Amino acid sequence: MAISQATLATKIQAEIIAQFGAADDSSTLNKFAQAVAKAVVDEIHANAVVNVTTPNAQGGVSTLPGTGTVT
């Protein structure tokens, strides 16, 4: 499952509400959740390392590190 800023922000907001109750200012909570989600997604995009596994001619598999895009 791909990670998106919007989905992560919604989950962050829901978890904060579950742990601490409804916010006095939902707009501030939303901005906070959006900021945290953006930082997390940006960090993953910048530093993700992907291991690509492909079948090889000998019947086994080859696993090589590489970089990829998280959408």
C-alpha positions in Angstrom: 0.0 0.0 0.0 1.4 3.4 -1.0 1.8 6.1 1.6 0.3 9.5 0.9 0.6 12.8 2.8 -3.2 13.1 3.0 -3.8 9.6 4.3 -1.0 9.8 6.8 -2.3 13.2 8.1 -5.7 11.8 8.6 -4.3 8.8 10.6 -2.1 11.2 12.7 -5.1 13.3 13.5 -7.2 10.3 14.4 -4.5 8.9 16.6 -4.1 12.2 18.5 -7.8 12.5 19.0 -7.9 8.8 20.2 -5.1 9.4 22.7 -5.9 12.9 24.0 -9.6 13.6 23.0 -11.0 16.2 20.7 -8.9 19.3 20.1 -10.1 22.7 21.2 -9.0 24.0 17.8 -9.5 21.4 15.1 -7.9 23.7 12.5 -4.6 23.8 14.5 -4.7 20.0 14.9 -5.2 19.6 11.2 -2.3 21.9 10.4 -0.1 20.0 12.8 -1.0 16.7 11.3 -0.4 18.0 7.8 3.0 19.3 8.8 4.1 16.0 10.4 2.8 14.0 7.5 4.6 16.2 5.0 7.9 15.8 6.9 7.5 12.0 7.1 6.6 11.6 3.4 9.4 14.0 2.3 11.9 12.1 4.4 10.8 8.7 3.0 11.0 10.1 -0.6 14.5 11.5 0.0 15.9 8.4 1.7 14.0 5.3 0.6 16.1 2.4 -0.4 14.4 -0.3 -2.4 15.6 -3.9 -2.8 14.6 -5.3 -6.2 14.3 -9.0 -6.4 14.2 -10.6 -9.9 14.4 -14.2 -11.1 17.7 -15.1 -12.7 18.7 -17.5 -15.5 19.9 -20.1 -13.0 16.4 -20.4 -11.4 17.2 -18.4 -8.3 16.7 -14.8 -7.6 18.9 -11.7 -7.6 18.4 -9.0 -5.0 20.0 -5.6 -5.6 19.7 -2.4 -3.7 18.5 0.7 -5.6 16.4 3.8 -5.2 12.7 4.2 -6.0 9.8 6.5 -5.8 7.1 6.3 -3.1 3.7 7.5 -4.3 
